[in-house]
Amino acid sequence: MALTHLNARGEAHIVDIGEKPATRRRAVATARLEAQAETIALIMAGTLNKGDALAVARIAGIMAAKRTAELIPLCHPIPLSKVEVDVTEDGGTILVTATAETVAPTGVEMEAMTAASVAALSLYDMAKALDRAMRILSVQLEHKSGGKSGEFNR
């Protein structure tokens, strides 16, 4: 399988998407934050001293998705039609789920993964004074649809 981010000489370059049709594309990514039970409870209750960590995480994730092309060198800037970030408690951890959608000639997987990652990082930042042992785990693509490669479900 040829890597599209490499030219004939093996050098990194941005992929030419000029001839690709704009299609509806959607991606869902997750990140998991492992923390002490008390830390999770404070985050989920919105009672951290720094403020509402859930609101901060949602906004941070949305902002990050919009700036993905500035953070990941070979990503194209694309118009996002929707970015949603949900934060839930799940099995003794916090699950961040980010959904990104567009109508464009390239996908939104990196936008969804960037949103999930940065939202989890912002939760860490908001609670680090209580629990420096927190860990961000398993940032991953869960679903993608649209485009030539079709649908992916983990």
C-alpha positions in Angstrom: 0.0 0.0 0.0 1.5 3.4 -1.0 1.5 6.1 1.5 -0.1 9.2 0.0 1.9 11.7 2.2 5.1 10.6 0.5 6.1 11.7 -3.0 8.1 9.5 -5.5 11.3 10.4 -3.7 10.0 9.4 -0.3 9.7 13.0 0.9 6.7 14.2 3.0 4.2 16.4 1.1 0.6 17.4 1.4 -1.8 15.3 -0.7 -3.4 17.0 -3.7 -7.2 16.9 -3.0 -8.1 19.3 -5.8 -9.7 16.7 -8.0 -11.6 14.9 -5.2 -15.3 15.5 -4.9 -16.7 17.1 -1.8 -18.7 14.4 0.1 -20.4 14.2 3.5 -17.9 12.9 6.0 -18.1 12.0 9.7 -15.7 10.8 12.3 -16.0 9.8 15.9 -13.0 9.5 18.2 -12.5 8.8 21.9 -10.0 9.4 24.6 -10.1 8.0 28.1 -8.9 9.7 31.3 -8.0 7.5 34.2 -8.1 9.2 37.6 -8.8 8.6 41.2 -12.5 8.1 42.0 -12.7 11.3 44.0 -11.2 13.3 41.1 -13.6 11.8 38.6 -16.5 12.6 41.0 -15.4 16.3 41.3 -14.9 16.6 37.5 -18.3 15.1 36.7 -20.1 17.2 39.4 -18.6 20.4 38.1 -17.2 21.3 41.5 -13.5 21.7 40.9 -11.9 24.9 42.4 -10.9 25.9 38.8 -14.5 25.8 37.6 -16.6 23.7 35.3 -14.1 21.3 33.8 -16.8 19.7 31.6 -17.6 23.0 29.9 -13.9 23.8 29.5 -13.2 20.4 27.9 -16.1 20.7 25.4 -14.9 24.2 24.3 -11.3 23.1 24.2 -12.2 20.1 22.0 -14.2 22.2 19.6 -11.5 24.8 19.3 -8.8 22.1 18.8 -10.8 20.5 16.0 -11.0 23.8 14.2 -7.2 24.2 14.5 -6.2 20.7 13.5 -4.5 21.8 10.3 -2.3 24.2 12.3 -1.2 21.4 14.7 -0.8 18.4 12.3 1.6 19.4 9.5 0.1 17.6 6.5 -3.6 18.0 7.3 -5.7 20.2 5.0 -7.8 23.0 6.6 -11.4 21.9 6.1 -14.7 23.6 6.8 -16.3 21.8 9.7 -20.1 21.7 9.7 -20.3 20.1 13.2 -18.1 19.3 16.1 -19.5 17.8 19.3 -17.6 16.8 22.4 -19.3 14.7 25.1 -17.8 13.8 28.4 -19.2 10.9 30.4 -18.2 8.6 33.3 -17.5 5.1 32.1 -16.3 2.2 34.1 -14.3 4.2 36.6 -12.8 6.4 34.0 -13.9 9.5 32.1 -14.7 8.9 28.4 -14.3 11.8 26.0 -16.2 11.3 22.7 -15.6 13.8 19.9 -17.6 13.8 16.6 -16.6 15.9 13.6 -18.5 16.4 10.4 -17.9 18.1 7.1 -18.8 18.2 3.4 -15.3 18.3 1.9 -12.9 16.4 -0.4 -11.0 14.9 2.6 -11.9 13.3 5.9 -12.3 14.5 9.5 -10.6 11.7 11.4 -7.8 13.9 12.6 -10.2 16.7 13.6 -12.1 14.2 15.8 -9.0 12.7 17.3 -7.5 16.1 18.0 -10.7 17.2 19.7 -10.8 14.1 21.9 -7.2 14.5 22.8 -7.3 18.2 23.7 -10.5 17.8 25.6 -8.9 15.1 27.7 -5.8 17.2 28.2 -7.9 20.1 29.4 -9.6 17.8 32.0 -6.1 16.9 33.2 -5.1 20.6 33.4 -8.3 21.4 35.4 -7.7 18.6 38.0 -3.9 18.2 38.1 -3.7 19.9 41.5 -5.7 17.1 42.9 -4.4 14.1 41.0 -1.1 14.3 39.1 -1.2 10.5 38.5 -4.1 10.9 36.0 -3.4 9.3 32.6 -4.9 9.8 29.2 -5.4 6.5 27.6 -6.5 5.0 24.2 -7.0 8.0 22.0 -8.6 6.2 19.0 -10.8 6.5 16.0 -14.1 4.7 16.6 -16.0 5.4 13.4 -15.5 7.1 10.1 -17.9 7.4 7.1 -17.8 9.1 3.8 -15.1 9.4 1.1 -13.6 6.8 -1.2 -12.4 4.4 1.6 -16.0 4.1 2.9 -17.0 3.2 6.4 -14.8 2.1 9.4 -16.1 0.9 12.7 -13.8 -0.2 15.5 
